[in-house]
Amino acid sequence: MAGAAINFLLLSVFNRNVILSLVIYTDGASRGNPGPGGYGAVLIWGNKEKEIAGGYQLTTNNRMELLAVIKALEALKRPGLDITIFSDSKYVVDAVEKGWLFGWEKRGFSKVKNPDLWQRFLRLFRKHNIRFQWVKGHASNPYNNRCDQLATQAADGPDRLRDEVFEREFLAR
């Protein structure tokens, strides 16, 4: 009996310490800048994959690049994951990996574009252990290419949403 209890305990500890890592590929697109836009993401957990995409009537490429990351993170069901996000957006990758985002936050996002999305991203970012990796766009990476397909199809699709924050700011200029 004691042996069984020890084996159960070891198995339980082992299972809690197994680290599964989530891989996310993201891309954003816009037809004109501003123009109709879309985002796409592929989430890979072990041998499972999930694709997400969405389109907007009037937006920018950078907003869609960042929204792709946000929507992928919002699709997660639990906190505390180890995540590697692959993106072809230097805007997104460098903002996080070079620490610019945290300086922007300290300054209240003053004079920073897309503060609504950066604040939304930070709330999600802080729930996980996330690192970003830049990948060359439109190259030989099949997941990046799939995200590009998802994003451009969403940008061209009939069910595009309104990016109300961007539209309000754009029309106020």
C-alpha positions in Angstrom: 0.0 0.0 0.0 2.8 2.4 0.9 4.5 1.7 -2.4 1.3 2.4 -4.3 0.9 5.7 -2.5 4.5 6.7 -3.3 4.0 5.8 -6.9 0.8 7.8 -7.0 2.5 10.7 -5.4 5.4 10.6 -7.8 3.1 10.3 -10.8 1.1 13.3 -9.5 4.2 15.4 -9.0 5.5 14.4 -12.4 2.3 15.2 -14.1 2.2 18.7 -12.5 5.7 19.4 -13.5 5.4 18.3 -17.1 5.8 21.5 -19.1 3.8 21.7 -22.3 4.5 24.6 -24.5 2.0 26.3 -26.7 3.2 27.6 -30.1 1.2 30.4 -31.8 1.8 31.8 -35.2 0.1 35.1 -36.1 -0.3 37.5 -39.0 -2.3 40.6 -39.9 -3.2 42.1 -43.2 -4.8 45.2 -44.6 -5.9 46.1 -48.1 -4.6 49.7 -47.9 -3.3 51.3 -44.8 -5.9 52.1 -43.7 -8.3 49.8 -45.4 -10.2 46.5 -45.0 -8.1 44.3 -42.7 -7.9 40.9 -41.2 -6.0 38.7 -38.7 -5.2 35.0 -38.6 -3.6 32.8 -36.0 -2.7 29.1 -35.7 -2.4 27.7 -32.2 -0.4 24.5 -31.8 -0.6 22.4 -28.6 1.1 19.0 -29.0 -0.5 17.4 -32.0 -3.6 19.7 -31.9 -4.0 22.8 -34.0 -6.6 25.5 -33.9 -7.1 28.3 -36.5 -8.8 31.6 -35.8 -9.4 34.6 -38.1 -11.5 37.7 -38.3 -11.9 40.7 -40.6 -12.5 44.5 -40.1 -14.0 47.1 -42.5 -11.4 49.8 -41.8 -8.2 49.4 -39.9 -4.4 49.3 -40.3 -1.9 46.5 -40.8 -0.3 47.1 -37.4 -3.6 46.9 -35.6 -4.3 43.6 -37.3 -0.8 42.2 -36.5 -1.4 43.0 -32.8 -5.0 41.9 -32.8 -3.9 38.5 -34.2 -1.8 38.0 -31.0 -4.6 39.3 -28.8 -7.3 37.0 -30.3 -5.0 34.0 -30.0 -4.3 34.7 -26.3 -8.0 35.3 -25.7 -8.8 31.9 -27.1 -6.8 30.2 -24.3 -8.7 28.5 -21.5 -6.1 28.6 -18.7 -3.4 30.9 -17.4 0.2 30.2 -16.7 1.2 28.7 -20.1 4.6 28.7 -21.6 4.0 30.3 -25.0 6.2 31.1 -28.0 4.6 33.4 -30.5 5.9 33.6 -34.0 5.1 36.8 -35.9 6.4 38.5 -39.0 5.6 41.9 -37.4 8.7 43.8 -36.2 6.2 46.3 -34.7 4.8 43.6 -32.3 7.9 41.5 -31.7 10.3 44.4 -31.1 7.8 46.2 -28.9 7.8 43.3 -26.5 11.2 41.7 -26.9 13.1 45.1 -26.8 11.0 46.3 -23.9 9.5 49.4 -25.6 6.0 48.4 -24.6 6.8 48.6 -20.9 8.3 52.1 -21.3 5.1 53.1 -23.2 3.1 51.8 -20.4 5.1 53.8 -17.8 4.4 56.9 -19.8 0.7 56.2 -20.0 0.9 55.3 -23.7 1.3 59.0 -24.5 1.9 59.5 -28.2 1.7 55.7 -28.9 -0.4 54.3 -31.7 -3.0 51.7 -30.8 -3.0 52.1 -27.0 -6.3 50.3 -26.7 -4.8 47.2 -28.2 -1.5 47.4 -26.3 -3.4 47.7 -23.0 -5.6 44.7 -23.9 -2.5 42.8 -24.9 -0.7 43.5 -21.6 -3.6 42.1 -19.5 -3.3 38.8 -21.5 0.6 38.9 -21.6 0.8 39.0 -17.8 -1.2 35.8 -17.4 1.4 33.7 -19.2 5.1 33.2 -19.8 5.4 34.5 -23.4 8.3 35.0 -25.7 8.2 36.3 -29.2 10.2 35.1 -32.2 10.3 37.1 -35.5 9.9 35.1 -38.7 10.3 36.4 -42.2 6.9 37.0 -43.8 5.9 35.5 -47.2 8.8 33.0 -47.0 9.0 29.2 -46.6 7.3 28.9 -43.1 4.1 27.0 -43.7 2.4 28.2 -40.5 3.2 31.9 -41.2 1.9 31.4 -44.7 -1.3 29.9 -43.4 -1.8 32.8 -41.1 -1.3 35.2 -44.0 -4.0 33.2 -45.9 -6.4 33.4 -43.0 -5.8 37.1 -42.5 -6.2 38.1 -46.2 -9.3 35.9 -46.6 -10.8 37.6 -43.5 -9.8 41.1 -44.9 -11.6 40.2 -48.2 -14.6 38.4 -46.5 -18.2 39.6 -46.3 -18.5 39.4 -42.5 -16.0 42.1 -41.6 -16.6 43.9 -38.3 -16.1 47.6 -37.4 -12.9 48.6 -35.7 -14.8 51.3 -33.8 -11.8 52.6 -31.9 -9.7 53.1 -35.1 -12.7 54.5 -37.0 -13.4 57.0 -34.3 -9.7 58.2 -34.2 -9.4 58.1 -38.0 -12.5 60.2 -38.6 -11.5 62.7 -35.9 -8.3 63.7 -37.8 
